[in-house]
C-alpha cells in the first residue's frame, strides 16, 4: 500500500550554496570589530561567549551595508549558532570579521564568519562561526519565506 501526502506532490526547491567554504578569498564582506576591556577574562583573552556578540555586530553591519535588509518589513531570528575556536584573541590584538551568506533556503539561510587578528601585516584566523538565520514575520510571529528582494540581493552580492 502506498500513501501519497500533499507535501510529496510539491517540487522541492534546491538551496543556493556557495562553493568555496574554506578560505578568506571566498568572503566578500569584512568589518573591523572594536574590543572592550570587559570582553577579556582573567587569562587576558576574549571570553568565548563574547565571540557570539562579535558575530552579531558583524552580521548586523553585513545586513545593513551589503544586503540592505528591510527590518520593518521582515525580521530575522537565529535558529542555531556555532563557533570553532582556533587561536585566542588577546587584549592587544586588532580584529576583523569576514561574513558571507553560504546557503539560501526557502525561509532560512546560513551565514559563515571568520574572525581574524592582524599580526605583522598578516591575518591570522582566530575562529570560524556559523549561524542559521530564519526570516520572521513580526505580525504572525512565525517563519516566512525570505522576501524576494532580500533573496535577490544576497544572491547578487555573494554571486551564488
Residue pairs with C-beta under 8 A, 6 or more apart in sequence:
13 105
13 106
15 103
15 104
15 105
16 103
16 104
16 155
16 160
17 102
17 103
17 104
17 160
18 26
18 100
18 101
18 102
18 103
18 112
18 158
18 160
19 26
20 26
21 102
21 112
24 98
24 114
24 116
24 123
24 125
26 100
27 98
27 99
27 100
27 112
27 114
28 66
28 100
28 157
28 158
28 159
29 62
29 65
29 66
29 98
29 99
29 100
29 157
30 96
30 97
30 98
30 99
31 57
31 58
31 61
31 62
31 96
31 97
31 99
32 94
32 95
32 96
33 54
33 57
33 58
33 95
33 96
33 97
33 115
35 46
35 89
35 91
35 93
35 95
37 91
39 46
39 47
39 50
39 53
40 46
40 47
40 91
41 47
44 90
44 91
45 88
45 89
45 90
45 91
46 54
46 88
46 89
46 90
48 83
48 85
51 83
51 85
51 115
51 127
51 129
52 81
52 83
52 129
54 95
54 97
54 115
55 81
55 83
55 97
55 99
55 113
55 115
55 129
55 131
57 97
58 97
58 99
58 113
59 99
59 111
59 113
59 131
59 133
61 99
62 99
62 111
63 69
63 76
66 99
66 153
66 157
67 150
67 153
67 154
67 157
68 153
69 76
69 150
70 147
70 149
70 150
73 147
74 135
74 136
74 137
74 138
74 144
74 146
74 147
74 150
75 135
75 136
75 137
75 138
76 133
76 134
76 135
76 136
77 133
77 134
77 136
77 143
78 131
78 132
78 133
78 134
79 108
79 132
79 133
79 134
80 130
80 131
80 132
81 129
81 130
81 131
81 132
82 129
82 130
82 131
83 127
83 128
83 129
84 127
84 128
84 129
85 126
85 127
86 125
86 126
86 127
86 128
87 117
87 124
87 125
87 126
87 127
88 126
89 95
89 115
89 117
89 126
93 117
93 118
93 119
94 117
94 118
95 115
95 116
95 117
95 118
95 126
96 115
96 116
96 118
96 123
97 113
97 114
97 115
97 116
98 113
98 114
98 116
99 111
99 112
99 113
100 111
100 112
100 158
101 109
101 110
101 111
101 154
101 157
101 158
101 160
102 110
102 111
102 112
102 130
103 109
103 110
104 146
104 151
104 154
104 155
104 160
105 146
106 145
106 146
107 134
107 135
107 143
107 144
107 145
107 146
108 132
108 133
108 134
108 135
108 143
108 146
109 132
109 133
109 146
109 154
110 130
110 131
110 132
110 133
111 130
111 131
111 133
112 128
112 129
112 130
113 127
113 128
113 129
113 130
113 131
114 125
114 127
114 128
114 129
115 125
115 126
115 127
115 128
115 129
116 123
116 124
116 125
116 126
117 123
117 124
117 126
118 124
134 143
135 143
135 144
135 145
135 146
135 147
135 150
136 142
136 143
136 144
137 143
137 144
146 154
154 160
